[in-house]
Amino acid sequence: MAPCSYAQALAYLYSFTDYEKQSAYLYSPDRFDLRRMHCLLAALGDPHRRFASLHIAGTKGKGSVAAMSEQILREAGYHTGLFTSPHLHTFRERIRVDGQLIPEAMVVQGLHQLQPHIPSIPGLTTFELITALAFWTFAQRSIDIAVVEVGLGGRLDATNVITPLVSVITSLSYDHTAILGTSLAAIAREKGGIIKPGVPVVSAPQPEEARAIIEELCKERNAPLTLVGRDWLWEPKDTTWEGQSFSIHRSPRLFESDCELRTADCGLEYWIPLLGRHQLVNATTVLAVMEQLGGQGLCIPPESIREGLRKVKWPGRLEVLGQRPWVVVDGAHNRDSAQKLRSALKEFFPHQHLHLIFATYRDKDIPGMLEVLLPIAHEVIVTQFDSPRAATVAQLEERVRDMGAQATEAKDVEQALARAHQRAGAKDLICVTGSVRFAGEARMAWFQAEGWPLPPHDPPLPPAPEPGAEKR
């Protein structure tokens, strides 16, 4: 039966194999098969071929780079699509046109278009269907350019059916190691699977092991490589808890090749409302991407770049929810992002004591994150969020205890926030972190507690349909 309501549409989508809810699976062509995507998209009339695109892979920063890129392109007058994952509050955040969430009715309409073709393509997954829905939506809305974030990896990801104007690889570090590989070289090779023959590549600064693989792949595929940190440099300027300014410079090696800067003004200052030094790297990566797009004929005035960076919003990432005490939520979910979070907390939020509220997925590097965050925490409160992959409160408490510290248990984020507020002084800092999903739950709990208008969120879902032929 075709979904008639938005809630039914979501239940239908989630009834397929959903790897976001599984803690372990084999990342291989046996399960991640781009032929399924090509078949489904062909049945829909190949909507992904009806607009230009950017393709963004990476371990950290790809969502921020996507958000900044889309905002700049919109400021420049382009009709934009944005496809990201996961979402904080509502599925509709994943698919946006001109900055607006996909309407509920369009989710239902899109699934009506997909549904007749599903039974003939065995093995389709939730993410593959969501990706096809996004591309169908963008084609229906006649966008000019889509900013597409990879879901997982790159080489076998459902989004890797597009041929973009520019391929972007953000910061690489250890995450999903059971799936993508236990070395940075292996992870880089999977992420670098988005590199297409002849398509320019922009990469954030990378560890040497990962950079060597990216350079190798670019050479093999004759894809020109721009490397931030080598070809594009940045300099931090003023910082406050509301944002930070920086300037960018071209490397002298680019002057030697008489390369002209087409879209960004070197030496001029930019401001972003995103915190953390890593966001300056992300913003510089975006500027390099805009230069590449300008070289392909897109008109992106310098003022559009400055305004796009100034206006970008990407909640749940070092987001300040309150002051006296400071209340910050962040989606850090591996050791590297925890280190970036620790540095940012020290730089942007002077405080007496840190009250850490922590929850994460059980398949994440819990010891690695705790090793970074426990030494700076005055108090640790562990809790659990709503996901079958989430680590339990008992599991987290045991991990903290094994590392020589003590943790207070809370049944949910509401209780954790209440306990932290009871104990925090006006000059203290409460930080909620461990995953994007947890950051979303913390935001919702905070909005409810403060009596603020709630962000758009999804309704309770009806029971999923019984497994049937069209699901597998």
PyMOL commands that set and color helices and strands:
alter all, ss='L'
color gray80, all
select helices_A, chain A and resi 6-14+19-21+34-43+47-49+62-75+91-94+104-120+126-140+177-180+184-194+208-220+252-256+277-295+302-311+335-348+366-376+393-402+413-423+436-450+469-471
alter helices_A, ss='H'
color red, helices_A
select strands_A, chain A and resi 52-57+80-83+95-97+100-101+145-149+166-169+201-203+225-227+232-240+243-250+269-272+319-322+326-330+354-358+379-382+408-409+429-433
alter strands_A, ss='S'
color yellow, strands_A
deselect
rebuild
show_as cartoon
